[in-house]
Amino acid sequence: MIYSKKNAAEIKKEIIVGIDEDWSVAYNLLFDNQNQYLKSKVNACLSFEEFKTVSDREGLNNQRLLIINKPIYFDNNNFALVKIAFYRNIEHNSGSFLLLEKVNGIWVIKDYLNQWAT
């Protein structure tokens, strides 16, 4: 069973509100030697405020924002929760928590939790 009170306590300990981290090194490493096509589709990382400024400046409905939160690992690092949200405009947004399991060294999506869409 994936969920238990033990796991809930372990997950709660991993949540740090207001943490300020710089993921630019990991982001740049992703594109250093591979995924060049993907890099052409992804803009630089922006804060929500920076994204809003660009979106307002362009005045077009073609800006998209994908937010991926830091994974929360639990159950001896065999499972992880990752919150994702995709924003396009006030009418077309969605998100969920991904429940991932490490299977033979590869992270596999096991479930989508708390899904929402507008």
Backbone torsions as a table, in degrees:
resi	resn	phi	psi	omega
1	MET	NA	128.1	-177.2
2	ILE	-73.6	-45.6	-175.1
3	TYR	-94.2	133.1	173.3
4	SER	-153.0	168.8	177.6
5	LYS	-61.4	-35.3	177.5
6	LYS	-60.5	-45.9	179.1
7	ASN	-65.5	-38.0	179.5
8	ALA	-61.3	-44.4	179.1
9	ALA	-65.2	-39.7	178.9
10	GLU	-64.2	-42.0	179.6
11	ILE	-65.7	-44.4	-179.4
12	LYS	-60.2	-35.8	179.3
13	LYS	-66.8	-25.6	-177.9
14	GLU	-82.1	-15.9	-177.1
15	ILE	-80.8	119.1	179.4
16	ILE	-120.7	107.6	-178.8
17	VAL	-77.3	135.6	175.4
18	GLY	80.9	14.4	178.9
19	ILE	-67.1	141.2	-179.5
20	ASP	-118.9	103.4	-177.8
21	GLU	-122.6	153.9	177.0
22	ASP	-111.7	111.5	-178.9
23	TRP	-95.9	9.8	-173.6
24	SER	-61.8	-34.8	179.2
25	VAL	-63.6	-48.0	178.9
26	ALA	-65.0	-38.9	178.4
27	TYR	-61.5	-47.9	-179.0
28	ASN	-67.2	-36.4	178.6
29	LEU	-60.9	-35.3	179.8
30	LEU	-57.0	-34.2	-175.2
31	PHE	-105.4	0.0	-176.2
32	ASP	-58.1	-50.4	-173.6
33	ASN	-121.6	-0.1	-177.7
34	GLN	-154.5	177.3	177.0
35	ASN	59.7	36.1	-178.8
36	GLN	-64.0	-37.2	177.7
37	TYR	-63.4	-44.2	178.4
38	LEU	-60.6	-39.9	180.0
39	LYS	-58.8	-35.5	-179.9
40	SER	-67.9	-18.9	-179.1
41	LYS	-96.6	-10.1	-174.4
42	VAL	-112.9	127.1	175.7
43	ASN	-81.8	174.0	177.5
44	ALA	-61.6	153.8	176.5
45	CYS	-66.8	132.9	179.2
46	LEU	-128.7	152.4	169.8
47	SER	-74.2	166.6	178.6
48	PHE	-60.1	-39.4	-179.8
49	GLU	-63.8	-42.4	178.0
50	GLU	-65.3	-41.2	177.2
51	PHE	-59.6	-45.6	-179.8
52	LYS	-60.6	-41.4	178.5
53	THR	-61.1	-46.4	179.2
54	VAL	-64.1	-44.8	-179.2
55	SER	-61.2	-44.6	179.4
56	ASP	-66.5	-38.9	-179.1
57	ARG	-64.9	-42.3	-178.4
58	GLU	-70.5	-33.7	179.4
59	GLY	65.5	18.1	-179.8
60	LEU	-115.6	157.8	178.2
61	ASN	-94.9	46.8	-178.9
62	ASN	-122.9	8.8	178.7
63	GLN	-91.3	138.7	179.7
64	ARG	-130.6	145.9	-179.9
65	LEU	-129.1	123.9	175.7
66	LEU	-112.9	123.1	178.5
67	ILE	-109.8	125.4	177.3
68	ILE	-123.6	116.8	179.8
69	ASN	-81.9	158.9	178.5
70	LYS	-59.2	134.8	179.4
71	PRO	-62.9	147.1	172.5
72	ILE	-110.4	114.2	-178.1
73	TYR	-92.8	145.1	177.3
74	PHE	-155.3	173.6	-178.2
75	ASP	54.5	60.3	179.7
76	ASN	58.1	36.8	179.7
77	ASN	61.4	23.5	176.5
78	ASN	-91.7	-15.9	179.4
79	PHE	-130.8	155.7	177.2
80	ALA	-147.6	148.8	171.2
81	LEU	-112.5	133.2	177.4
82	VAL	-132.6	123.5	177.7
83	LYS	-89.0	129.3	176.5
84	ILE	-126.8	148.0	175.2
85	ALA	-144.8	139.2	-179.9
86	PHE	-121.9	120.2	-178.6
87	TYR	-116.1	133.6	173.3
88	ARG	-119.4	-52.7	175.2
89	ASN	-157.5	-171.4	-175.6
90	ILE	-63.5	-21.5	-175.8
91	GLU	-102.0	-18.1	-171.9
92	HIS	-128.9	86.8	-179.1
93	ASN	-139.1	155.3	178.3
94	SER	-159.3	165.9	177.8
95	GLY	-176.2	172.3	176.9
96	SER	-173.9	175.2	168.2
97	PHE	-100.4	132.7	173.9
98	LEU	-94.4	131.0	171.5
99	LEU	-97.8	116.3	-177.6
100	LEU	-111.6	146.4	174.6
101	GLU	-126.1	138.6	177.1
102	LYS	-84.7	115.1	-179.2
103	VAL	-121.1	116.3	-177.8
104	ASN	51.5	40.6	176.3
105	GLY	81.9	2.3	-178.7
106	ILE	-118.5	133.6	178.7
107	TRP	-78.6	125.7	-177.7
108	VAL	-120.0	134.6	176.1
109	ILE	-72.1	121.0	179.3
110	LYS	-97.6	-31.3	-177.2
111	ASP	-163.2	156.9	172.7
112	TYR	-109.5	118.5	-175.4
113	LEU	-109.6	144.8	174.9
114	ASN	53.8	47.4	179.9
115	GLN	-68.6	144.3	175.6
116	TRP	-145.2	157.0	178.0
117	ALA	-156.7	147.0	173.9
118	THR	-121.8	NA	NA
